[in-house]
Amino acid sequence: MTTVVLDRSSAFARQDNRRVEILTLSPEMKTQDRDKELHTEKRIDRRVKIRNLWKDLTACPDRKLRRMVGTLDVEECAIDDAMPRVEDGWSEYRRTDAGVLLQVDRYHDRGHLLVIDRLDMGKRGKRSGRRITLFDRAQNVIGQWPTARAFYHAWLDVVFDEKPTYLISDSSFTGALIHDYRRDNVILCQVMHNPFLQNPRDHIHGELSRGKSEFLKHLDSFDLVTTLTDQQQVDMTNAGLSAGRLRTVSNLTDDLHGDPTAPRDRRCGAMIARLAEQKRVEDAVRAIGTAVSSDPGIRLDVYGDGTDRPMLERLVDDLGVERSVILHGHTPGAKQNFHTASFSLLTSRFEGQGLVILESMSAGCIPIAYDIAYGPGDIIEDGVNGFLVPPGDTEACAATILRTVAMSDGEVEKMRRAAIARAADFFERPIVQRWGEVLAEKTFDPIIKLDNPHATISSASVRDDSIVLDIQVPGIGDDIPESVFVSWSSRAGAFFGRVHATLEGHKVHATIPTSRLTTIPPGLVDISIDFVHGRSFNRARLASDNSAITNESESVSLYTTAHGNLSARIHAASGSPRRA
């Protein structure tokens, strides 16, 4: 992902003669001069700058720090929390005897206290409640924040300084932090680098990827969400996760200047992959083991390292293919080996796109890939510029390897030319052009925030096949939303869904098929209402009273929480119908 970000940022800079900043939040990067290192290594264009939050703050003068606007009422006594400075480093730490972090003090480059980040505000000595305090040189409080999210948002406000800005988030971590960073001058974009489901083989209404669920539940709070493949965009749309925010923008790949006529060992294959469960490299080893029983000259060079290496070494030994499968480990510039390999293998369980397929094709190396979610099927036209194999079918993979080896020289050259031509669709210029198209769709229209998006259940009926809700929404005022949804989120796991609702005046009607909820493991599910209006997204819990609820299903029942909101209970076993 880091490589993708560096390459895309440099491509933006080159193609549009534009300055691009890569923003980082890690305290560890404060002491690193990654900007200079990456420029020296020619990993990024001269117009790309790496900007780190902590390097910014520890070098800033007071006048600039004062632009950070706090969200808590100032308590000047926070300075009394400062720990004695016992080392020359820029950070001091306070932990429990068990090693749990309770406080971090950060120091300015000029030596004075800059930040106290205290994480035991609820009860000293026990991690509960947080307060981040920023100080000036005279140790006066500049601002205070209750969360890291609020603190980061304040820094982003300083970075952007009300200038029209396109902010692209690539990681799940930052997506969770900034989905509610809504400013009129900032077009907010999230990139989906991997499948949105915890198990990509599930139905589209399965459990969301747990590492991504926080921002996946709030996709309409972004101006734009990009997927790497058309199929993932279709699946996420059909899952109801977004009201028109999704677009497909693939990762770009380098032009490796593949030569379709260059001599290659037809029996030599290459694979670049982390040796990890997702990549399922053991299937490639087994496929080679089967193929060499028919053609002992076939060989696979595997470039990459990971936790599965010991298991793969044992498998190679067990199959007796030590001469046929070579585990090279991590190899810088491994993709250059696609120039000499005749075919490549991808046997992953799932991918976001499968950039390694594009690299193989760009070098004129014929890809053989499992037809998994997502990527291979969007890139490869089977039998034309590569081959698609049923996922998990090592016998079919072996047969396809043997087929590739046995093809005539003319067929091979034709397929290599087709692979190179297809890879060109993902080179720098067309991908940057695509980014330009999807960003140009967005405008800096003002964001409308509902002051009180209050919603109350007037009736809620649960039947065997559906849940029917009638809702009063007086809180929307005169700002009529373009789309209204009823959404739900499980308290355990990352199950989430929503259905379109109809809005007439200040009344909303929605029907939820009970089948959408009964796939969720037994437990509690909270129900909300979502309003989408232009760039705006608002979500509110549904106020409820048990007198408005009728339960007539054995599998699902509605109830009113202690806080007066509507929730559902998914039952573990059938019983007699419940009525309320």
N, C-alpha and C positions, 0 to 999 in steps of 0.2 A: 504494500500500500504506500509506503514511503517513496519508493521508486516511482510509482504512478503519480504521486503528488509533485515530485521534483520534475518529472518529465512534462506533465501538463502545464505547470507554472512556467517552465522555460518555453514551451510551445506558445503559450499565450503571449509571452514577452516578445518572442521572435516574430510571430505572425502579425501581431497588432502593434508592435513597437510600444509596448505598454510596460509600465512598472508594476510588478507583482510582489506582494508580501506574503510570506508563509508565516503564519502566527503559531507559536508554540507556548504551552503552558507549564511544561515540566520544570521544577526547580533545579533538576540535575543539569539542564542545559544552560543555566545561568553562567556557569564557569567554563563553558565550552565556546570556542569560536567557530561554530559550525558554518557560519556564513562564509568566513574566509576559507575554511577547509574545502567546502563544496565548490567554491569558485576556483580554487587552485586545482582541484581534481577535475574541473570542467564538468561537474555534475549538474550545475545550474547556470542559466544564462546570466550575464553581467547585470541585467535589469531586474533580477530576482533577489529579494532580500529576505533573510531569515530574521524574524523578530520574536524575541522571547519576553514574556510577561515580566519575569523576575530580573532579567538583565535591564529591561526598561526601568522598572521601579527603583532598582538599587543604584541606578546612574542618574535618575531624574533630579532636577532642581526642585525646590519646594513649590515654585510657581506652577510647575507642570503637575506635580502631585496633587495640588489643590483642585485640579479639574476632576479628580475622582470624587464622585458624589455618593455619600453614604446613604443607606436606607434605614438605619436605626437612629433613634435619638442618642445624641452624643453623651457618653459617660466619661468625663475626664479622668476619673479614678482608675481607668484601665491601665494607666502607666504603672500603677502599683503592682500589676501582675508580672512585670518584667522580671526575668530570671537573671541571676548574676552571670556576667559574661566571663566564661572560664577559658575559652579558646579564641584563637585569632580568626577562625572561620566566620562565615557570614550568617550561620544559623546556630541556635542553641535549642536543645530539645528537653522536654520533661515527659517522663513515661512512668507508668505504674511498675510495680515490682515484676509483673508478668510481661512487661515490655509493650503494653498498650500506649500508644501516643496520646498525650493529653495537651501538649502545648508546643508551639514552635515560635521562636523569636527570630526575626530576620533583620539584618543590619545593612545600612546604606554603605556604599563603597567608601564613603568618607568617615565611616566609623560609628555614626550615631544610630540609635534604634529606629527601625523603619516600620516593622509590622509585628504585632503580637497576634498569633492565631491560637486562640484558646478553645479547646474542645470539651471542657468539663464545666460549662456555665451552669448546668442544672444542679450539680453537686460536685464540689471540688474533690478530685481524686477518682471520680467515676465518669467515664465518657458519656456525656449527655448535654446537649445544647452547645451552640457554637457562637463565638464572636470574633470577627477579624477586625483589628484596629490598625489604621494607618496613621503614622505620626510624621510631623514635620521635623526640621532640624532642631527646633527648640523643644521638642518632645510634647508639643501640643497635638491634640487629636484632630486629624483632617477629616476622617470619616470612619464609620463602622458598619459592618455587614453581618447578617446572621448565617450566611451560607457562602461557600466558595462560588457557587453559581452567581450570586448577586455581586460578589467581588469581581469576578471575571467580566460580568456585563459592564461594570463601571469602567474597567480598563478598556474594553472594546469601544465604549463611547469616546474615550480619549483618543484611541487609535484612529477612529473614523472621523471624529471632529465634525459631524454633521455633513460630511461630503458624501455624494452619491457613491455607493459601494456595493460590490457583489461579494458576498461572503459564502464561500463553498466549504462545507464540512465534509471530511472524508472518513472520520472514525465514529464508531458508536458512542464512545466516551464524549466527544465534543457534541455529537448530535443530541445526546441527553441533556447536555449543559445549555445549549443555545436554542432549543426549539421554541422557547418562549422569549427569545431576544427579538422583539418586534419593534423596529424603528422605521419611520417613513423613508429614511434615506438609505436603508440597507435591504437589498434583495437577498433573501436567505435561502440557501440551497443545501440539500443533503444528498450525498452520493451513496448509493447502495452497492457496496463492493462484494457482498455475499448474499446467499439466499435469505429470504425474510422469515422462513419457517425453521423451527428448531430441528425438525426432521424434514428435509426438502422432498422426501418421498411421500409425505402426508398429503391429504386433501388440502386444498387452498385455505380451508377454514381451520386448519390444525393450529397447534401451539406456535406462537411467534418465537423467533429466536430470542433466547433470554437475554443475550448481550445487547440486543437492539430494541427490545420491547418498549423501553421508555420513549424513544422518539418515534417508533412505528405506531404507537397509540396516538401520536400527535402530528401525523404527516401533514394535515391541513394547516398546521401552524407555520409550515415552510411555504415560501413562494414557489419553490421548485424542488422536486425530488427526482433524481435521475437513476435509472436502472441501466445496467450494462447490456442487457439483452431485451429484445422485444417480448420474449415469452415471460420473463419475470414481470415486466410492466403489465402484461395482460392478466397474469395471475393476481398481482397485487390490486389491480383495478377490480377484477371480479370478486376479490375478497372484501371489497368495500372499504379499503384502507384510506382512500383519498378521493376527494371530489375534484378531479381534473388537474391535480398538481404534478402527475407523473409524466415523465418523458424518458425516452431511451437515448443515452449518449454513451457510446462504447469507450473503453480505454483505448489509447493510441499505442501503436507499436512502431518500433524502429524499422526503417527500410534497410534490411540486411543485404540487399543487392544479390539476391539468390540467382544463381546461374543454372538454368534448367538443363544445360548440355554438359555441365562439368562432370567428369568421371567420378563415380562414387562406388564404394563397395555395396552392392545391392543387398547384401545380407546383414549390413550393419545398421542398428537402430540406436536412437538416443532418447533419453527420458530425463527431464529436469523437474524435480519435485522435492518438496520436504518429505522426509521419511517419517510420516505421521499418519494416523488413522484415516484422516480425510482423503489422503492421496491414494490409499489402497495399492501401494506399490507391489505388495505381495501377489496381486493378480497379474501384474506384468511379468513377475518372475515365473509364475506358474504357466502363463501363456508361452513364454520363451521355452520353458521346460518341455511343453508339449510340441512346440514347433521344431525344436532341435532333434526330436525323435524322427522327424521326416527329413530334416536338412541340418546336419550337425554343424554347418558353417555359419549358422545364424548367431548373431551376438547383439547384446544390448548393453550400452554404457549408461549408467545411472548417475546423475550429478545432483547432489543434495545430501543433507544430513538431517538427523532428527532422532526422536526417541524410539522409533521402530527399527533402527539400524541393527541392534543385536538380534531381533526376531528375523529380520531379512537375511542376515548372515547365516543363521541356522537353517533357514529355508533353502538358501542357495546350496548349502552343504547337503541337506537332506535329499534334494532333487539331483544332486551331482552335476550342477551346471556352473561350477566355479570358472570354467573357461568361457562360458557363454554369457554370464551376467557379471559385470564388473561394477562394484559400488565405489565410485570415485570420491564420495564425500563432497563437502562444499567446494565448489570450483569457481573462482571469479571469472566472469566472462563466459560462463558455460554455454550460453546460447550460440556462440560462434561454432560450436561443435555440430550444430544443425547444418552447416555448410558441407560437411563431409559425410554425415549420416544419410542413409537412404529413406528411412522412415522414423517417425517418432510415436511414442505411446503416451496416452493419458487414460488412466484407469481410476480416476477419482470417484468418490461417492457423490460429491457435489462440487460445484464451482460457482463463483460469481460471474465469470465469463470464460476463463481459461486463456489468459494472455499467452501462455506458453504455446498454445496452438497457433496463434498468430505469428509468433516468432519462428516457429517451425516452418510455416507456410512462406513467410517472408524470405527465408533462406533456401526455399525450394525443396524442403524436406517434407515428404508426404505424411500427413498426420493420420494416425489410427486412434480413435477416441471412443470411449463409452458415451452413449447417447443419454447423458444425464442432465438434470437441472443444475445449473443453467449454462448455456454457452455453446457447446459443440454443435448442437443442431441449428443454432442461429448463424454459425460461421461456415460449417462444412456442408457442401452438397455431396451426398454420399455417391462415391464412384466417379465423381467429376474432379474435385480438388482435394479429396481425402476420403476417409472411410469412417462410418459410424457403426458401432458394435453394441448389441444389447448389454446394458449394465450388468456387471457381474458374470458375464459369460466368457470365461477364459478360453473355452474350446473355440468359440467363434472368433475371439481375438487372435488365437494361434492360427486359425484358418485364414484370417485376413492378412496376417504377416506372410504366410506362405503364398497367398495370392499376389501380394505386392512383389515378393521376390521373383515370382514366376512370370510377371507381366513382360511384354515385349519392350524393347528399347523405345519404340515409338509411343507406346501407351504410357510409359513412365514419363517421357519428356512432356507429353501433352498434359499429364496430370500435374507435373511440376509447374508448368507455365500457368495452368489454371489456379494453382495454389498461390503463386506469386501475385497473380492478378487480383485474387480475392483479398490477400493481405493488404494490398494497396488501398483498399477501402477504409483501412484503419490507420493509415499513415497520418502524420502530423496535420497536414493542411486540411483534409476533409473532416477530421475530428474537431479541430479548432473551429472550422466553419459551422459544424453542427452545434457546438457550444454557443457560438454567436447567434444561431437561429433560436435556440430555446431561451437564451437570456434576453434576446430582443423581444420575445413575447411578453416579458414582464415589464411593468411600469412602476414608477415610484408614487403611485396614488396613495393618499393618506390611509392609514390603517384605522378602521372604526372598531373601537372596543366598547362592548356593551357594559354599561356601568353596573347593571344588576340583572344578569341573565337568569332571573328567577323562574322556576318552572314547578308546577304542582300537579300531581295526579288527581284527576277528577274521577276516573274509574280505571281499574286494572283487572282484567279477567284472564285466568289461565285455564286453557282447555288442553286436551290431549295433543292437539296438533299445532296450537298457536297461543301466543300471549298477545292480547289486544289492549292497547294503552290509549287513553284519551287524556290529554295534558293541557293545562292552562299555562300560557307564557306571557303574562302581563309585563314582564321585565324587559322585553325587547323594544318597547317604545315604538317609534316610527321607523326605525332602521330594519326594514324587512329583510331577513336573510335570503340568500339565493338558494341555499340548500339546508335542510334540517335532517338530522339523523338521531336515532336512539342507539346508544352504544352501551356495551357492557364489558367489564373487566374482572377476571377472577382474582380472588385474594391470594390464591396459591397457584404457582406456575405463571405462565405468561399467555393465558388464553384471553383473546380479545375479539370483538366483532361489533358490527353495527348494521342497521338497516335504514333505508330511506324512510322518512316520515313526510306526511302531507301537512301543510300549514295553511289554515284559513283564518285570517284575522289574527287573533291571539289564541287560537286553538290548534293543537297538534294531534294528529292521529297516526299511530304506528302499529304494525303487526309484526311480531317476531316469531318465526317458525320455532317450535320447541326443539326441533331437530338441531338447530344451531346451538342450543345450550346443552342438550343431553350428551353431546360429544365431549363436554368438559368433565373432568373427574369430579366426584362428589365434593361438595363444599359450597362456599359462599361466593356470590357474584354481585358486583355493584353495578347499578344501571344509571346512566346519565343521558343528557340531551346535548347534541352538538349543533352549533350554528356556524355556517360558513357564509361569509359575505365579502366578496372581492378578496383582498389580501388578509382579511380578518378571520380568526377562528376563536370561538368561545365554547367552553364546555361547562355544564352545570349539573350537579346532582338533582335528582327529581325528589321534591318534597312529597311526603306520602303520609297517609293515615290508614290504619288497618281496616277502617270502615269502608274504604273505597276499593278494597281488594276482594276478589272472588277466586278461590283456588279450587280447580276441578281436575287436577292432574296428579298422577302417581309419581311422575318423574321430576317435576319442577314445581316449586311453590314460591310465591312472592311474600315479602314481609316488610315491615317498617322498622328501620334500625333505631337504636337508642337516640341517634341524632336526628331522627325524623325523616330519613331518606329511604328511597325504595331500593331494595336489594332482592336477590333471588337465592334460593337454596336448591342445589342440585342433589337429589336423593340417591343413595347408594343402591337401594332395593325397592321393588314395587310393594305397595301396600294398598289399603283401601283408599279411595279418593278422599282428598282433604277439602273441606269447605270452610270458608271464612265469611 
